[in-house]
Amino acid sequence: MIVLGIETSCDETSAGLLQVTRKHKEILSNITASQLAHSKFGGVVPEIAARAHIRLVVPITKLALEVSKKSFGDIDLVAATRGPGLLGALLVGLSFAKALSLACRCPFIGVNHLEGHLLSINLDHPDLGYPYLSLIISGGHTELILVRKKFDYQILGSTLDDACGEAFDKVAKMLKLPYPGGPYVEQLALQGEDEAVGLPVPKVDGYNFSFSGLKTAVLYYVKKHPRYRKRDVCARFQKVVVDLLVQKVTKAAVEFSCRRLGIAGGVSANRYLTERMTRELGRLGIEVVVPSIGLSTDNAAMIAYCGYERFLKFGPSSLNLPAFARFEGF
């Protein structure tokens, strides 16, 4: 089966083809165009994102087919992100995918963006086994999920305010770093001292997360200390965020007897985070797995794979399937 995936949930237009046989899965192409126009605004502007998707979705899809050496007639299934995300952006990809399924006379399936991230781990690690914990950390989401088996999820905790990646970007903006700020914070943190700045560790009950108080603490610190050193603020901020993530994940892994943790989403590209997780959980005999960089950020291959798995289990989606902006469960 040849599956075409379409991803337009935020500011990246992605199309990719996945070839699936009984014995293996092969990513034939995974093409993503990032929208640099948002950098001057310090964040994603929904209207600009939607208009960019309109311009890009057709040429990116054609490029994905060209790279794969396939044609529209080879497509057996079209999968597209239906939410959560920016509604205008989602509607571009979803409408295009539905029209394409009609034109190609093949089924269509809508995919939950977060489930796409969940299953992206399985693309690189097919023998993960159940149960396992999954930590989804990105610019829009921070979710700790217990995966009992395929399509059987329990959401243990979510962020109560800012998402993890969002907090990185907002702190970067306070420090006058480029957008998206996460990689710049990580790079500067390597040069700083993580005990040189006093920032509080968020205290949140259960498995939930909160980053807005920490973000505000950075703002007050910067205003109070005009001669602050960016690298020290970055080092302390990053350490506090990772301390909180490690604490919650460790507690959940012990309570639910999980021997594996999968980390997905754009923030999983942060090496300090993955190295700390690997080291701290390794002491408890818990394996940490992370998708390759191309599968960590928003991408079409994970949507194609998730669509394929859901199609096998539940069949195709209706062509009147709506998009949704907010995540309210799987």
BANUBA-782930 format. One line per 10 residues: number of its first residue (from 1); their letters; for each residue x, y, z of N, C-alpha, C, CB. Coordinates in pm, whole numbers, plus 50000, padded with zeros to 5 digits. Glycine has a CB too. Example, Ala and Ser with C-alpha at 12.3 -4.5 7.8 and 13.67 -1.06 7.14 Angstrom:
<pts>
1> as> 51319,49431,50780,51230,49550,50780,51320,49670,50780,51131,49553,50905 ~ 51285,49775,50708,51367,49894,50714,51290,50003,50787,51408,49940,50572
</pts>
This chain:
<pts>
1> mivlgietsc> 50085,49880,50000,50000,50000,50000,50087,50124,50000,49905,50001,50122 ~ 50051,50221,49919,50118,50349,49914,50027,50451,49982,50153,50391,49767 ~ 50075,50514,50090,49995,50611,50165,50057,50749,50149,49986,50571,50315 ~ 49975,50846,50110,50017,50986,50105,49972,51055,50232,49958,51058,49979 ~ 50065,51119,50301,50033,51195,50421,50041,51345,50393,50126,51157,50536 ~ 49948,51421,50451,49944,51566,50438,49937,51626,50578,49823,51614,50350 ~ 50030,51716,50610,50034,51779,50742,50038,51932,50728,50157,51728,50823 ~ 49934,51999,50782,49929,52145,50779,49870,52200,50909,49845,52194,50658 ~ 49908,52146,51022,49844,52185,51147,49888,52321,51198,49871,52082,51252 ~ 50009,52365,51160,50059,52493,51211,50129,52571,51100,50156,52470,51329
11> detsagllqv> 50260,52583,51107,50331,52667,51010,50425,52588,50921,50409,52775,51082 ~ 50406,52458,50912,50488,52377,50824,50399,52297,50730,50580,52281,50906 ~ 50426,52309,50601,50352,52235,50500,50432,52111,50467,50326,52322,50371 ~ 50372,51994,50488,50448,51870,50468,50365,51768,50391,50492,51811,50603 ~ 50432,51699,50300,50371,51589,50225,50474,51477,50218,50324,51634,50081 ~ 50427,51354,50229,50520,51241,50224,50449,51114,50186,50589,51223,50358 ~ 50527,51020,50132,50471,50891,50093,50534,50779,50174,50492,50866,49943 ~ 50449,50689,50218,50491,50572,50295,50449,50447,50219,50430,50573,50439 ~ 50542,50355,50199,50511,50228,50135,50511,50119,50241,50612,50195,50021 ~ 50400,50048,50251,50386,49947,50355,50363,49810,50293,50269,49983,50450
21> trkhkeilsn> 50442,49713,50335,50421,49573,50297,50399,49493,50425,50543,49516,50214 ~ 50378,49364,50410,50357,49281,50529,50480,49278,50619,50319,49139,50488 ~ 50597,49295,50560,50721,49278,50637,50785,49408,50684,50819,49203,50555 ~ 50763,49518,50613,50829,49641,50657,50757,49766,50605,50974,49641,50611 ~ 50798,49879,50664,50746,50010,50625,50864,50093,50575,50673,50082,50745 ~ 50844,50160,50463,50951,50241,50406,50901,50381,50375,51008,50175,50280 ~ 50970,50482,50430,50936,50620,50400,51000,50654,50265,50986,50718,50514 ~ 50917,50674,50164,50967,50705,50030,51003,50853,50017,50863,50668,49924 ~ 50930,50937,50085,50960,51081,50086,50894,51143,50208,50911,51150,49955 ~ 50951,51253,50254,50896,51326,50369,50941,51471,50355,50943,51263,50508
31> itasqlahsk> 50868,51547,50275,50909,51682,50236,50835,51785,50321,50883,51707,50085 ~ 50910,51875,50383,50850,51977,50469,50903,52115,50433,50877,51946,50617 ~ 50811,52209,50416,50848,52349,50392,50812,52430,50515,50776,52405,50264 ~ 50913,52491,50579,50889,52576,50695,50864,52719,50649,51009,52571,50793 ~ 50776,52788,50721,50736,52923,50682,50819,53027,50759,50585,52945,50707 ~ 50920,53081,50697,51010,53176,50762,50947,53312,50784,51136,53191,50682 ~ 50832,53338,50719,50767,53469,50729,50728,53504,50873,50644,53473,50641 ~ 50711,53403,50959,50666,53428,51095,50778,53481,51186,50609,53302,51154 ~ 50903,53465,51144,51016,53499,51231,51015,53646,51272,51147,53466,51160 ~ 50973,53736,51183,50975,53879,51216,50864,53917,51314,50962,53961,51090
41> fggvvpeiaa> 50767,53828,51334,50660,53854,51430,50687,53787,51565,50527,53806,51373 ~ 50788,53703,51572,50820,53635,51697,50723,53525,51733,50824,53734,51808 ~ 50644,53479,51638,50547,53372,51662,50463,53351,51537,50456,53406,51782 ~ 50385,53243,51537,50307,53207,51419,50183,53296,51407,50266,53060,51424 ~ 50163,53355,51290,50043,53434,51260,49948,53344,51181,50079,53566,51179 ~ 49833,53307,51240,49745,53207,51176,49707,53237,51032,49621,53193,51256 ~ 49671,53363,51002,49627,53397,50867,49741,53379,50766,49575,53540,50863 ~ 49861,53422,50804,49978,53405,50717,50005,53257,50695,50102,53475,50777 ~ 49992,53177,50802,50016,53032,50791,49920,52967,50693,50004,52965,50928 ~ 49791,53000,50704,49690,52940,50616,49715,52977,50470,49550,52986,50658
51> rahirlvvpi> 49748,53103,50445,49771,53146,50307,49896,53080,50248,49785,53299,50301 ~ 49997,53061,50333,50117,52994,50285,50088,52848,50250,50228,53002,50391 ~ 50006,52781,50331,49968,52643,50300,49898,52634,50165,49877,52586,50411 ~ 49812,52732,50136,49740,52732,50008,49839,52735,49892,49644,52853,50000 ~ 49944,52816,49907,50044,52828,49800,50131,52703,49790,50132,52951,49825 ~ 50157,52639,49902,50261,52536,49906,50211,52392,49894,50336,52548,50032 ~ 50086,52364,49933,50044,52225,49947,50052,52147,49816,49904,52220,50001 ~ 50017,52209,49705,50023,52137,49577,50168,52113,49532,49947,52216,49467 ~ 50254,52216,49526,50392,52189,49483,50469,52096,49577,50467,52319,49471 ~ 50442,52103,49707,50510,52013,49801,50466,51869,49778,50484,52055,49947
61> tklalevskk> 50337,51849,49752,50286,51715,49724,50346,51660,49594,50132,51716,49715 ~ 50352,51744,49492,50413,51700,49365,50560,51665,49385,50399,51811,49257 ~ 50629,51742,49467,50771,51713,49494,50785,51581,49569,50835,51827,49576 ~ 50696,51555,49665,50700,51429,49739,50680,51310,49645,50592,51427,49850 ~ 50590,51323,49549,50569,51218,49449,50691,51202,49360,50444,51248,49364 ~ 50750,51313,49319,50867,51308,49232,50985,51240,49300,50906,51448,49187 ~ 51008,51277,49427,51117,51216,49503,51094,51065,49520,51131,51283,49641 ~ 50968,51026,49537,50933,50885,49556,50928,50805,49427,50800,50875,49626 ~ 50938,50878,49314,50922,50814,49182,50785,50748,49170,51033,50710,49158 ~ 50683,50818,49220,50545,50771,49213,50460,50877,49145,50490,50738,49354
71> sfgdidlvaa> 50339,50835,49105,50243,50928,49045,50116,50928,49129,50213,50890,48896 ~ 50024,51022,49098,49898,51026,49171,49822,50895,49159,49811,51141,49120 ~ 49838,50827,49047,49768,50701,49028,49817,50588,49116,49779,50660,48886 ~ 49936,50604,49177,49991,50500,49264,49939,50508,49407,50143,50510,49266 ~ 49872,50617,49441,49828,50639,49580,49709,50548,49613,49790,50788,49602 ~ 49722,50475,49725,49615,50386,49771,49532,50444,49885,49674,50254,49815 ~ 49590,50540,49957,49521,50599,50073,49577,50740,50094,49540,50510,50202 ~ 49488,50836,50123,49530,50973,50154,49496,51000,50300,49460,51078,50060 ~ 49598,51036,50377,49580,51069,50519,49617,51215,50541,49667,50976,50609 ~ 49538,51284,50624,49566,51425,50651,49534,51458,50796,49484,51516,50557
81> trgpgllgal> 49610,51551,50851,49586,51597,50988,49454,51673,50993,49702,51686,51038 ~ 49369,51637,51091,49242,51707,51109,49239,51791,51236,49127,51607,51112 ~ 49341,51781,51321,49350,51859,51443,49433,51784,51545,49211,51891,51499 ~ 49468,51847,51653,49447,51989,51684,49548,52077,51610,49457,52013,51835 ~ 49518,52207,51607,49606,52300,51539,49533,52428,51506,49663,52237,51413 ~ 49589,52506,51416,49527,52629,51369,49418,52592,51268,49632,52727,51306 ~ 49296,52634,51295,49183,52585,51216,49197,52619,51068,49053,52644,51270 ~ 49236,52741,51036,49252,52778,50896,49357,52695,50826,49287,52925,50884 ~ 49468,52672,50894,49576,52591,50838,49531,52447,50817,49700,52595,50929 ~ 49461,52392,50915,49412,52255,50905,49317,52236,50787,49342,52215,51034
91> lvglsfakal> 49230,52333,50768,49130,52322,50662,49193,52317,50523,49032,52437,50670 ~ 49307,52381,50507,49374,52377,50377,49417,52234,50345,49497,52470,50376 ~ 49490,52170,50436,49538,52034,50412,49426,51933,50406,49635,51995,50518 ~ 49327,51949,50495,49216,51854,50501,49132,51860,50374,49128,51881,50624 ~ 49103,51981,50328,49022,51996,50205,49098,51943,50084,48986,52144,50183 ~ 49228,51971,50078,49308,51922,49967,49311,51769,49966,49451,51978,49976 ~ 49328,51708,50083,49335,51562,50092,49203,51497,50050,49371,51520,50235 ~ 49092,51555,50091,48962,51500,50052,48942,51508,49900,48848,51576,50125 ~ 48977,51623,49843,48963,51640,49698,49053,51542,49624,48996,51784,49657 ~ 49173,51523,49677,49268,51432,49612,49218,51287,49619,49406,51443,49679
101> slacrcpfig> 49157,51250,49731,49105,51113,49741,48995,51089,49639,49052,51087,49883 ~ 48913,51190,49614,48810,51178,49511,48871,51167,49372,48714,51298,49517 ~ 48971,51253,49346,49033,51254,49214,49109,51123,49187,49128,51372,49201 ~ 49171,51068,49290,49250,50945,49275,49167,50819,49297,49367,50945,49373 ~ 49040,50839,49337,48949,50726,49363,49008,50630,49465,48918,50650,49233 ~ 49056,50687,49575,49110,50607,49685,49054,50661,49816,49267,50610,49686 ~ 49055,50582,49922,48997,50628,50048,49077,50740,50114,48987,50513,50144 ~ 49007,50812,50201,49065,50923,50278,49051,50891,50426,48997,51059,50244 ~ 49150,50934,50506,49137,50918,50651,49195,51040,50721,49208,50790,50699 ~ 49122,51090,50820,49167,51203,50901,49245,51153,51022,49048,51290,50946
111> vnhleghlls> 49349,51227,51058,49441,51183,51164,49452,51288,51273,49581,51153,51104 ~ 49453,51242,51397,49482,51328,51511,49632,51357,51513,49435,51262,51646 ~ 49667,51483,51513,49808,51523,51506,49891,51462,51619,49819,51675,51511 ~ 49836,51458,51740,49911,51403,51854,49928,51252,51843,49841,51438,51984 ~ 49829,51185,51788,49845,51041,51766,49951,51016,51660,49710,50977,51724 ~ 49962,51107,51564,50070,51099,51466,50206,51103,51535,50059,51212,51364 ~ 50222,51197,51630,50347,51204,51706,50370,51076,51787,50346,51326,51801 ~ 50263,51026,51847,50274,50901,51924,50329,50787,51839,50137,50861,51982 ~ 50271,50770,51721,50310,50658,51636,50440,50684,51561,50200,50628,51538 ~ 50486,50809,51557,50615,50835,51493,50727,50760,51563,50645,50986,51493
121> inldhpdlgy> 50709,50737,51691,50808,50661,51768,50819,50519,51713,50771,50658,51918 ~ 50705,50461,51675,50705,50324,51625,50767,50310,51486,50563,50272,51621 ~ 50771,50419,51410,50835,50413,51279,50983,50383,51292,50815,50545,51204 ~ 51049,50445,51390,51192,50420,51414,51216,50304,51510,51258,50544,51468 ~ 51115,50273,51593,51132,50168,51694,51010,50075,51690,51150,50230,51838 ~ 51001,49989,51589,50881,49906,51570,50859,49802,51680,50888,49835,51439 ~ 50963,49768,51754,50950,49664,51857,50944,49725,51997,51066,49565,51848 ~ 50878,49837,52010,50875,49908,52138,50807,49828,52248,50804,50041,52121 ~ 50703,49758,52215,50632,49677,52314,50538,49761,52399,50732,49606,52404 ~ 50445,49693,52468,50346,49761,52552,50353,49704,52693,50203,49745,52494
131> pylsliisgg> 50314,49785,52794,50280,49927,52786,50407,50013,52784,50189,49968,52905 ~ 50392,50138,52739,50503,50232,52749,50448,50372,52771,50592,50227,52623 ~ 50533,50458,52821,50496,50598,52839,50536,50677,52717,50561,50657,52965 ~ 50459,50778,52684,50495,50868,52576,50486,51012,52626,50403,50846,52452 ~ 50591,51088,52604,50593,51229,52638,50595,51308,52507,50717,51264,52729 ~ 50486,51381,52481,50478,51463,52360,50504,51607,52400,50338,51448,52290 ~ 50614,51662,52350,50653,51798,52386,50681,51878,52259,50778,51797,52480 ~ 50605,51985,52241,50618,52065,52120,50579,52209,52151,50530,52008,52004 ~ 50571,52291,52046,50532,52429,52065,50388,52445,52109,50553,52506,51940 ~ 50306,52346,52082,50164,52356,52116,50115,52258,52219,50084,52340,51994
141> htelilvrkk> 50201,52160,52256,50151,52052,52342,50257,52004,52441,50105,51935,52256 ~ 50208,51965,52558,50289,51891,52655,50195,51787,52716,50353,51987,52767 ~ 50212,51663,52676,50121,51557,52718,50202,51435,52764,50025,51517,52601 ~ 50165,51380,52878,50223,51254,52926,50116,51147,52914,50274,51267,53074 ~ 50143,51045,52833,50041,50947,52794,50088,50806,52823,50005,50962,52645 ~ 50001,50728,52882,50027,50585,52900,49967,50512,52781,49967,50532,53035 ~ 50052,50441,52708,50006,50363,52592,49997,50217,52636,50103,50381,52469 ~ 49876,50170,52659,49857,50032,52704,49877,49934,52589,49719,50015,52766 ~ 49821,49969,52476,49837,49894,52352,49796,49985,52239,49752,49761,52352 ~ 49802,49939,52116,49768,50024,52002,49625,50077,52014,49785,49946,51871
151> fdyqilgstl> 49610,50209,52005,49483,50281,52013,49419,50278,52153,49386,50224,51913 ~ 49494,50234,52252,49443,50232,52391,49532,50324,52473,49441,50086,52451 ~ 49486,50450,52492,49568,50552,52556,49501,50603,52684,49594,50668,52460 ~ 49583,50638,52780,49536,50709,52900,49620,50834,52916,49544,50618,53028 ~ 49556,50950,52909,49628,51076,52927,49649,51098,53076,49550,51197,52863 ~ 49774,51091,53119,49806,51105,53260,49817,51252,53301,49936,51032,53292 ~ 49872,51333,53213,49891,51473,53247,49906,51560,53124,50011,51489,53335 ~ 49870,51687,53140,49881,51787,53032,49931,51917,53093,49744,51808,52957 ~ 49972,52009,53008,50009,52140,53061,49883,52218,53097,50094,52218,52958 ~ 49892,52292,53206,49779,52373,53250,49779,52511,53187,49781,52386,53401
161> ddacgeafdk> 49887,52544,53118,49896,52676,53056,49982,52667,52930,49956,52781,53156 ~ 50103,52724,52932,50189,52720,52815,50240,52579,52789,50307,52817,52832 ~ 50256,52546,52662,50323,52421,52626,50473,52437,52646,50292,52381,52479 ~ 50543,52327,52654,50686,52327,52680,50762,52408,52574,50739,52184,52685 ~ 50738,52376,52447,50807,52447,52339,50767,52593,52332,50778,52381,52207 ~ 50642,52622,52365,50595,52761,52366,50671,52842,52470,50444,52766,52396 ~ 50696,52781,52587,50771,52850,52692,50914,52879,52647,50773,52765,52820 ~ 50976,52784,52578,51111,52807,52524,51110,52926,52428,51163,52680,52451 ~ 51011,52931,52339,51005,53038,52240,50979,53174,52304,50897,53008,52137 ~ 50892,53176,52406,50860,53303,52470,50978,53356,52552,50737,53287,52560
171> vakmlklpyp> 51049,53266,52618,51168,53309,52691,51274,53360,52593,51225,53192,52776 ~ 51288,53292,52480,51383,53338,52378,51347,53478,52330,51385,53240,52259 ~ 51217,53505,52315,51174,53638,52271,51209,53743,52376,51022,53639,52244 ~ 51192,53710,52505,51231,53803,52612,51380,53835,52606,51196,53742,52750 ~ 51459,53736,52567,51604,53754,52561,51650,53808,52427,51673,53622,52590 ~ 51553,53844,52342,51581,53899,52209,51661,53802,52120,51658,54031,52223 ~ 51622,53676,52129,51681,53572,52043,51589,53549,51923,51703,53440,52123 ~ 51640,53497,51812,51556,53474,51692,51446,53372,51717,51644,53427,51576 ~ 51345,53375,51630,51236,53278,51634,51255,53176,51522,51097,53349,51620 ~ 51224,53047,51545,51184,52986,51672,51300,52976,51770,51126,52848,51648
181> ggpyveqlal> 51271,53007,51897,51377,53030,51993,51436,52909,52062,51329,53118,52094 ~ 51365,52795,52060,51412,52678,52133,51557,52640,52107,51327,52563,52100 ~ 51597,52624,51980,51736,52586,51951,51838,52689,51998,51752,52564,51803 ~ 51800,52817,51997,51893,52922,52042,51910,52919,52193,51844,53060,51998 ~ 51801,52891,52265,51810,52876,52411,51900,52759,52445,51669,52856,52473 ~ 51880,52647,52376,51962,52528,52401,52110,52556,52374,51914,52410,52315 ~ 52138,52624,52264,52277,52652,52227,52344,52742,52330,52282,52717,52089 ~ 52275,52848,52375,52333,52938,52475,52347,52869,52611,52248,53063,52488 ~ 52252,52782,52643,52254,52713,52772,52381,52629,52788,52131,52624,52787 ~ 52433,52578,52678,52556,52498,52684,52674,52580,52736,52589,52441,52546
191> qgedeavglp> 52667,52712,52721,52778,52799,52761,52755,52862,52899,52798,52909,52658 ~ 52636,52840,52958,52601,52907,53082,52613,52820,53206,52463,52959,53073 ~ 52588,52883,53321,52590,52814,53451,52446,52802,53500,52679,52891,53555 ~ 52400,52680,53521,52258,52661,53552,52223,52692,53698,52219,52520,53520 ~ 52323,52729,53781,52294,52767,53919,52318,52916,53943,52379,52684,54015 ~ 52353,52989,53838,52388,53131,53855,52266,53221,53864,52474,53176,53739 ~ 52150,53171,53823,52026,53250,53822,51921,53180,53907,51975,53270,53676 ~ 51852,53258,53988,51748,53200,54073,51613,53198,54004,51738,53277,54202 ~ 51569,53080,53961,51437,53064,53902,51365,52950,53975,51448,53034,53749 ~ 51238,52967,54006,51166,52865,54083,51131,52742,54001,51039,52924,54141
201> vpkvdgynfs> 51126,52627,54068,51080,52503,54005,50928,52496,54019,51149,52377,54069 ~ 50853,52486,53909,50706,52481,53919,50661,52362,54003,50643,52473,53780 ~ 50558,52385,54086,50501,52279,54169,50357,52256,54124,50508,52316,54321 ~ 50336,52140,54063,50205,52107,54007,50165,51968,54055,50206,52114,53851 ~ 50042,51954,54101,49995,51825,54150,49982,51723,54037,49861,51841,54220 ~ 49990,51597,54074,49969,51488,53979,50074,51487,53870,49833,51498,53918 ~ 50026,51457,53748,50117,51448,53634,50102,51566,53538,50092,51319,53559 ~ 50035,51671,53583,50020,51788,53499,50147,51873,53501,49900,51871,53544 ~ 50153,51968,53408,50269,52056,53395,50223,52201,53394,50349,52023,53266 ~ 50313,52291,53430,50286,52434,53422,50418,52506,53394,50220,52487,53554
211> fsglktavly> 50417,52594,53295,50539,52667,53258,50520,52819,53259,50586,52622,53121 ~ 50396,52867,53277,50374,53012,53270,50439,53085,53386,50224,53042,53267 ~ 50436,53025,53506,50499,53089,53621,50650,53101,53604,50468,53011,53747 ~ 50710,52997,53550,50853,52998,53523,50886,53105,53419,50901,52860,53475 ~ 50805,53112,53316,50824,53213,53211,50815,53354,53270,50719,53195,53098 ~ 50717,53376,53359,50703,53507,53423,50822,53538,53512,50573,53513,53503 ~ 50874,53435,53579,50992,53455,53665,51112,53501,53582,51026,53324,53740 ~ 51125,53448,53463,51233,53492,53374,51214,53639,53339,51238,53405,53245 ~ 51090,53678,53309,51060,53817,53274,51099,53911,53387,50910,53833,53241 ~ 51060,53878,53512,51093,53963,53626,51244,53968,53649,51022,53913,53752
221> yvkkhpryrk> 51310,53854,53632,51454,53851,53653,51526,53942,53552,51508,53707,53641 ~ 51485,53934,53428,51547,54015,53322,51526,54164,53349,51490,53978,53184 ~ 51407,54202,53395,51379,54343,53424,51457,54391,53546,51229,54363,53448 ~ 51474,54304,53644,51542,54342,53769,51694,54344,53753,51504,54246,53880 ~ 51746,54264,53659,51891,54254,53640,51924,54292,53495,51943,54110,53674 ~ 51929,54421,53464,51951,54464,53325,52083,54417,53266,51944,54613,53316 ~ 52179,54380,53351,52309,54333,53301,52320,54181,53310,52424,54399,53381 ~ 52205,54115,53303,52203,53969,53310,52281,53907,53194,52058,53917,53310 ~ 52324,53783,53217,52393,53709,53110,52295,53610,53049,52522,53634,53166 ~ 52272,53625,52920,52174,53542,52851,52203,53394,52869,52170,53575,52704
231> rdvcarfqkv> 52329,53358,52860,52363,53215,52867,52328,53154,53001,52511,53195,52839 ~ 52341,53233,53109,52306,53180,53241,52155,53167,53259,52363,53270,53351 ~ 52080,53265,53207,51933,53257,53213,51885,53135,53134,51868,53387,53157 ~ 51943,53115,53015,51904,53000,52932,51937,52869,53002,51974,53006,52797 ~ 52055,52861,53063,52097,52737,53129,52005,52703,53245,52242,52749,53178 ~ 51971,52805,53326,51885,52780,53441,51742,52746,53398,51883,52901,53532 ~ 51690,52822,53301,51555,52796,53251,51545,52654,53196,51516,52898,53143 ~ 51639,52615,53112,51635,52482,53052,51644,52374,53158,51749,52466,52952 ~ 51729,52393,53258,51744,52293,53364,51615,52276,53443,51858,52330,53458 ~ 51549,52388,53476,51425,52380,53553,51317,52307,53474,51377,52520,53593
241> vvdllvqkvt> 51305,52337,53344,51206,52269,53259,51232,52119,53256,51208,52327,53115 ~ 51357,52082,53233,51391,51940,53222,51376,51870,53357,51534,51923,53169 ~ 51411,51939,53466,51391,51881,53599,51245,51843,53620,51436,51980,53709 ~ 51154,51933,53581,51011,51906,53597,50968,51787,53512,50929,52030,53560 ~ 51012,51783,53386,50975,51673,53297,51027,51540,53349,51028,51699,53155 ~ 51153,51537,53394,51212,51413,53446,51138,51367,53570,51362,51434,53478 ~ 51105,51460,53658,51035,51426,53781,50901,51359,53753,51014,51551,53866 ~ 50821,51418,53663,50688,51364,53633,50697,51229,53562,50609,51463,53548 ~ 50788,51219,53467,50801,51095,53390,50850,50981,53480,50898,51115,53272 ~ 50946,51009,53567,50999,50905,53656,50890,50852,53748,51116,50960,53739
251> kaavefscrr> 50813,50943,53804,50704,50903,53893,50603,50815,53821,50634,51027,53950 ~ 50565,50853,53698,50467,50776,53621,50523,50640,53581,50424,50853,53497 ~ 50650,50636,53543,50710,50508,53500,50709,50407,53613,50854,50530,53450 ~ 50736,50454,53733,50736,50365,53849,50594,50321,53883,50800,50434,53971 ~ 50500,50415,53885,50362,50382,53924,50297,50284,53827,50278,50509,53931 ~ 50324,50300,53696,50257,50217,53597,50346,50105,53542,50210,50303,53482 ~ 50460,50083,53608,50551,49971,53573,50587,49970,53425,50487,49838,53611 ~ 50625,50087,53373,50667,50098,53233,50819,50090,53224,50615,50229,53170 ~ 50868,50011,53131,51012,49996,53113,51065,50077,52996,51047,49851,53094 ~ 50975,50152,52928,51017,50231,52812,50944,50364,52810,50992,50154,52680
261> lgiaggvsan> 51016,50464,52762,50960,50597,52742,50990,50642,52601,51016,50698,52846 ~ 50887,50683,52528,50906,50742,52396,50884,50892,52403,50811,50678,52292 ~ 50975,50969,52350,50962,51115,52350,50943,51161,52206,51088,51184,52415 ~ 50840,51240,52181,50811,51286,52046,50774,51434,52049,50697,51203,51981 ~ 50768,51496,51932,50740,51639,51922,50870,51717,51905,50665,51688,52046 ~ 50857,51841,51862,50974,51920,51827,51077,51937,51935,50931,52052,51784 ~ 51034,51946,52064,51129,51967,52173,51212,51841,52199,51054,52008,52300 ~ 51170,51727,52145,51250,51605,52162,51384,51616,52089,51173,51482,52111 ~ 51399,51718,52004,51528,51741,51938,51630,51805,52032,51510,51829,51815 ~ 51586,51848,52150,51676,51909,52249,51766,51801,52310,51596,51983,52359
271> ryltermtre> 51893,51805,52282,51985,51699,52325,52004,51697,52476,52119,51717,52257 ~ 52005,51815,52538,52019,51818,52684,51905,51742,52750,52023,51964,52736 ~ 51784,51763,52699,51667,51695,52754,51677,51544,52736,51540,51747,52689 ~ 51706,51499,52614,51709,51355,52589,51824,51287,52663,51721,51328,52439 ~ 51937,51356,52676,52049,51297,52750,52019,51286,52898,52176,51380,52729 ~ 51953,51390,52954,51914,51384,53095,51812,51274,53119,51857,51519,53141 ~ 51713,51265,53032,51610,51161,53044,51674,51023,53037,51503,51177,52934 ~ 51761,51005,52941,51826,50874,52922,51907,50837,53045,51916,50875,52798 ~ 51979,50934,53099,52064,50906,53215,51981,50880,53341,52160,51024,53239 ~ 51885,50968,53370,51807,50956,53493,51718,50831,53492,51721,51081,53513
281> lgrlgievvv> 51650,50805,53380,51563,50689,53374,51642,50560,53357,51464,50703,53261 ~ 51760,50570,53297,51846,50453,53283,51884,50393,53416,51970,50487,53206 ~ 51894,50478,53518,51926,50428,53653,51817,50337,53707,51948,50546,53749 ~ 51696,50353,53653,51583,50269,53696,51558,50155,53598,51456,50354,53711 ~ 51647,50141,53500,51629,50035,53401,51524,50066,53297,51594,49907,53468 ~ 51494,50196,53277,51391,50237,53182,51458,50286,53054,51299,50348,53242 ~ 51421,50229,52942,51480,50268,52813,51408,50390,52758,51471,50151,52712 ~ 51485,50484,52704,51430,50604,52643,51454,50599,52492,51493,50732,52705 ~ 51349,50615,52413,51361,50613,52268,51305,50744,52211,51288,50490,52206 ~ 51371,50793,52107,51334,50920,52044,51338,50901,51893,51430,51036,52089
291> psiglstdna> 51238,50949,51820,51242,50938,51673,51358,51021,51616,51109,50985,51611 ~ 51396,50992,51495,51496,51073,51427,51444,51216,51411,51532,51011,51288 ~ 51535,51309,51386,51498,51450,51378,51386,51475,51278,51620,51534,51341 ~ 51392,51409,51163,51291,51429,51060,51151,51386,51101,51329,51356,50938 ~ 51143,51295,51200,51013,51248,51248,50972,51314,51379,51017,51098,51266 ~ 51061,51393,51439,51030,51458,51567,50942,51581,51547,51158,51497,51639 ~ 50978,51664,51450,50899,51784,51424,50774,51746,51343,50984,51891,51349 ~ 50686,51844,51319,50565,51818,51241,50605,51770,51101,50475,51945,51231 ~ 50553,51654,51061,50592,51597,50932,50482,51506,50879,50724,51519,50945 ~ 50485,51480,50749,50379,51404,50683,50395,51253,50697,50374,51439,50537
301> amiaycgyer> 50519,51206,50717,50540,51062,50726,50466,51003,50846,50690,51031,50737 ~ 50470,51074,50958,50400,51023,51078,50249,51023,51055,50436,51108,51202 ~ 50199,51120,50979,50055,51126,50949,50018,51010,50856,50017,51262,50885 ~ 50104,50982,50759,50078,50870,50668,50075,50738,50745,50185,50864,50558 ~ 50171,50720,50836,50176,50594,50911,50057,50581,51006,50307,50585,50992 ~ 50025,50688,51077,49909,50684,51167,49781,50657,51088,49897,50817,51246 ~ 49770,50723,50971,49652,50700,50887,49642,50556,50841,49656,50790,50767 ~ 49756,50498,50805,49757,50358,50762,49709,50265,50874,49898,50318,50717 ~ 49763,50284,50994,49726,50197,51107,49578,50214,51142,49813,50228,51229 ~ 49528,50337,51142,49388,50359,51174,49296,50306,51064,49362,50508,51197
311> flkfgpssln> 49340,50314,50941,49261,50262,50830,49245,50110,50842,49328,50298,50695 ~ 49352,50041,50878,49343,49896,50896,49245,49858,51006,49481,49838,50928 ~ 49242,49939,51112,49159,49906,51228,49016,49956,51213,49219,49965,51353 ~ 48999,50079,51161,48867,50143,51165,48808,50174,51027,48876,50269,51243 ~ 48886,50157,50921,48835,50190,50789,48849,50338,50757,48691,50148,50777 ~ 48798,50381,50641,48816,50520,50597,48729,50619,50674,48787,50532,50449 ~ 48766,50746,50665,48685,50854,50722,48584,50903,50619,48775,50972,50770 ~ 48478,50964,50670,48381,51027,50582,48440,51155,50524,48249,51057,50657 ~ 48395,51191,50405,48445,51314,50343,48387,51440,50408,48412,51314,50196 ~ 48292,51425,50498,48244,51543,50572,48309,51553,50711,48092,51537,50586
321> lpafarfegf> 48419,51480,50732,48490,51483,50859,48540,51626,50886,48609,51383,50858 ~ 48506,51684,51002,48547,51822,51029,48688,51831,51088,48448,51887,51123 ~ 48746,51949,51079,48871,51978,51149,48837,52024,51291,48954,52087,51073 ~ 48934,52015,51381,48913,52066,51516,49041,52134,51564,48871,51952,51614 ~ 49025,52241,51642,49139,52322,51684,49202,52276,51815,49097,52464,51696 ~ 49120,52237,51911,49170,52204,52045,49174,52054,52068,49083,52270,52152 ~ 49275,52011,52142,49287,51869,52175,49201,51839,52297,49436,51831,52202 ~ 49110,51744,52280,49022,51704,52390,49021,51553,52407,48879,51755,52366 ~ 49130,51489,52367,49140,51344,52379,49143,51277,52243,49025,51290,52460 ~ 49172,51147,52244,49183,51071,52119,49047,51013,52080,49288,50957,52132
</pts>
